[in-house]
Amino acid sequence: MAEQRIDFEAEGLLDGLEGQQRSERLALLQQLHSDGVPLAELRRTTEAGTVMFLPADRVIVSDERYTAQQISEATGVDVEFLNAVRRATGLPLPDTDEAVYTEIELESARRVALGRQLGISDDDVLELSRVLGRSLSQIAGSLREIPLKMVIEPGLSESELANRYGGAVVQLYPMVEPLVTGILKLHLRHATQTEVVNALERSGGQLPGSREVAVAFADLVGFTRLGEEIPAEDLAHLALRLEQLAAEAARSPVQLVKTIGDAAMLASPDPRALLSSTLELIDRVEDAGEDLPQVRAGAAAGQALSRAGDWFGRPVNLASRITSVARPGSLLAAGELRDGSAESAYRWSFAGQRRLRGVREPVRLYRVRRES
């Protein structure tokens, strides 16, 4: 049976292109169509500006395509909820009769159906989808750039670049799933440990092996909003720069425990040393000028448990919550930290009592500045 020819110009897939760009795009479209890519997918990716990534995308997902109704019939999940999950994940909704869904969407729908059977509410499914969508979209952006950097060079035509990019993905993609899965498992273990410690503290239980420690968090102001405005590579550079400055400010006995995206966590057995390092970090970020947004910081002290280089317990949670209400360019500390520190070394100004999410009692808060 002869292959059906498509008039790509009449379909509007060459609009706005002239000369070499036009001929290169036409060659790429013809190749993709001959490889079995349906016109609907060519149209959608052309409009989105991602048609060049199709050879790589077809390595990541199978060639089989489904409509939303077909996935609904195969899994028992209604189309309306499938659409709600897709919106929550941050993915565009195709037309109802477009066969653009892949085996990945089919398997995800099966898991949604299983979750419902286990008693997971639709609201919880949608909230988890939102969190995963926000986080994984940034990861996907970074992962997509790596093979592109490997293959791009001057003089490549669009079809050559698309095919070379697809070849690089063939080599790299098998490493992605175990890498992401492994990191997710480590974070899940950490979150589980944190929740167990929190539950023990709420019940009035003692934490075996806990000791006194001062903890501070410093996060970049407006980092989430920046994620919607600048490329993932630039966002990653900001997070790396914060980590570098935090490592420089954290002098013994202060330790840089970890960085979590837009936040750095510091800990020390000496509260005064912790406050000094945190204030120095704020200053270093200010000195970086327009290269970095301002940071805001929160600090607390108390009994906490050290495991595998991390800390768990009330001061960790409290410092994180305080950070979320601190002003840009400032350090906000819990009253207990002030009571246990040499007050003469810093200027403390009362910032009122606040009820913080996840903290049972109101917390006395103080802004901390150097005496000088």
Secondary structure, DSSP 8 states (H G I E B T S, - for coil): -------TTTTTTTTT--HHHHHHHHHHHHHHHHTT--HHHHHHHHHHT-GGGHHHHHHHS-S--B-HHHHHHHH---HHHHHHHHHHHT-----TT---B-HHHHHHHHHHHHHHHTT--HHHHHHHHHHHHHHHHHHHHHHHHHHHHHH--TT--HHHHHHHHHHHHHHHHHHHHHHHHHHHHHHHHHHHHHHHHHHHHHTT---TT-EEEEEEEEEETTHHHHTTTS-HHHHHHHHHHHHHHHHHH--TT-EEEEEETTEEEEEES-HHHHHHHHHHHHHHHHHTGGGS--EEEEEEEEEEEEETTEEESHHHHHHHHHHTTS-TT-EEEEHHHHHTS-GGGEEEEEEEEE--TT-SS-EEEEEEEE--
